[in-house]
Amino acid sequence: MSGRFLALLLAVLLPVVAHADRPTMTVVTSTYPPYQYLENGEVKGTHTETLRRVLARMGYDPVFQLVPWARAEASARAGTSDLIYSLTHSPNRARHYHFTNPISEARDVFFSLSDRGLQWQELDDLAGMRVGLSAFYSYAPEFMDWLAAGNARVIRISQESPELTGLKMVAFGRIDLFICEETVCRYLIDKHIADHPELANVSAMPRTVGEVRGFRAAFSRQHPKGEALRDEFNKVLAELKPSDSD
């Protein structure tokens, strides 16, 4: 075997061997474009790529699984998966997870029919309206308290794609408002407007509902090294260049 051929063979095989030696980490989430989605059998998206880079630098080979959100949370809470991502912090969730620092911002806004010209300064300006929301999303506490006080007619959407369903319900006048993370619903309108031209009349209303929060990843508290992994994740995340986390 020539030295040149041997060098070429090693150049091909060594990265494969090194990759095989890495421990795997099971990472769960649900479809939530543009942050995570399935394309040609591979989980992609901006949050997915950030996690892929961070975990690779930590020395792990991530195995991404896209499942319904309720199943993703059940798996992470039980410790059958190691890490879950694209969720916001809440005291209840913190009982089950070690939360990382934010990987992006979460900005919730109302979407409505553009030609209705709806406006609001305080939530009470929207009293009595039909408000749609995703059954599995964690919204700002002040918004949930306002709903709990009976100030609006609440429609909880639990379909596989609640954001797209909510936007279409607004477009057809079945609800007055749909609360959604702004980047997600703007992306969905742009992506689906060709097939659903009625979405052209649906737009975001100015003003954020509650505070701007952070989308995070979270390690299961059932993982014996969960807290240490969270700390290492935060360290690597802080070291990423802006271009690395796009």
Secondary structure as the mmCIF struct_conf table of DSSP 4:
data_model
#
loop_
_struct_conf.conf_type_id
_struct_conf.id
_struct_conf.beg_label_comp_id
_struct_conf.beg_label_asym_id
_struct_conf.beg_label_seq_id
_struct_conf.end_label_comp_id
_struct_conf.end_label_asym_id
_struct_conf.end_label_seq_id
HELX_RH_AL_P HELX_RH_AL_P1 GLY A 3 ASP A 21
BEND BEND1 ARG A 22 ARG A 22
HELX_LH_PP_P HELX_LH_PP_P1 PRO A 23 PRO A 23
STRN STRN1 THR A 24 THR A 29
STRN STRN2 TYR A 32 TYR A 32
TURN_TY1_P TURN_TY1_P1 PRO A 33 TYR A 35
STRN STRN3 GLN A 36 GLN A 36
STRN STRN4 TYR A 37 GLU A 39
TURN_TY1_P TURN_TY1_P2 ASN A 40 GLY A 41
STRN STRN5 GLU A 42 LYS A 44
BEND BEND2 GLY A 45 GLY A 45
HELX_RH_AL_P HELX_RH_AL_P2 THR A 46 ARG A 57
TURN_TY1_P TURN_TY1_P3 MET A 58 GLY A 59
STRN STRN6 ASP A 61 LEU A 66
HELX_RH_AL_P HELX_RH_AL_P3 TRP A 69 ALA A 78
TURN_TY1_P TURN_TY1_P4 GLY A 79 GLY A 79
BEND BEND3 THR A 80 ASP A 82
STRN STRN7 LEU A 83 LEU A 87
HELX_RH_AL_P HELX_RH_AL_P4 PRO A 91 ALA A 94
TURN_TY1_P TURN_TY1_P5 ARG A 95 HIS A 96
STRN STRN8 TYR A 97 PHE A 99
HELX_LH_PP_P HELX_LH_PP_P2 THR A 100 PRO A 102
BEND BEND4 ILE A 103 ILE A 103
STRN STRN9 SER A 104 ALA A 106
STRN STRN10 ASP A 108 LEU A 113
HELX_RH_3T_P HELX_RH_3T_P1 SER A 114 ARG A 116
BEND BEND5 GLN A 121 GLU A 122
HELX_RH_3T_P HELX_RH_3T_P2 LEU A 123 LEU A 126
TURN_TY1_P TURN_TY1_P6 ALA A 127 GLY A 128
STRN STRN11 ARG A 130 SER A 134
TURN_TY1_P TURN_TY1_P7 ALA A 135 PHE A 136
HELX_RH_AL_P HELX_RH_AL_P5 PRO A 141 ALA A 148
TURN_TY1_P TURN_TY1_P8 ALA A 149 GLY A 150
BEND BEND6 ALA A 152 ALA A 152
STRN STRN12 ARG A 153 ILE A 157
BEND BEND7 GLN A 159 SER A 161
HELX_RH_AL_P HELX_RH_AL_P6 PRO A 162 ALA A 171
TURN_TY1_P TURN_TY1_P9 PHE A 172 GLY A 173
BEND BEND8 ARG A 174 ARG A 174
BEND BEND9 ASP A 176 ASP A 176
STRN STRN13 LEU A 177 GLU A 181
HELX_RH_AL_P HELX_RH_AL_P7 GLU A 182 HIS A 192
TURN_TY1_P TURN_TY1_P10 ILE A 193 ASP A 195
HELX_RH_3T_P HELX_RH_3T_P3 PRO A 197 ASN A 201
STRN STRN14 VAL A 202 ALA A 204
HELX_LH_PP_P HELX_LH_PP_P3 MET A 205 MET A 205
BEND BEND10 PRO A 206 ARG A 207
BEND BEND11 VAL A 209 GLY A 210
STRN STRN15 ARG A 213 SER A 220
TURN_TY1_P TURN_TY1_P11 ARG A 221 GLN A 222
BEND BEND12 HIS A 223 HIS A 223
TURN_TY1_P TURN_TY1_P12 PRO A 224 LYS A 225
HELX_RH_AL_P HELX_RH_AL_P8 GLY A 226 GLU A 239
BEND BEND13 LEU A 240 LEU A 240
HELX_RH_3T_P HELX_RH_3T_P4 PRO A 242 SER A 245
#
